[in-house]
């Protein structure tokens, strides 16, 4: 149960970061790095959810 809460928190964090890059941070010089960080968070959440569904976590 706690792992699902962690996955949800990671997804919400990544969504917030991605939303900020599409809004107020649109003109930031390092926008690619910020978006890459959000996509890494999405990948980590997917990996955790997959491990939980497979029974490894």
Protein Blocks (a to p, Z undefined) as FASTA:
>chain_A
ZZmmmmmmmmmmmmmmmmmmmmmmmmpmklmmmmmmmmmmmmmmmmmmmmmmnopZZ
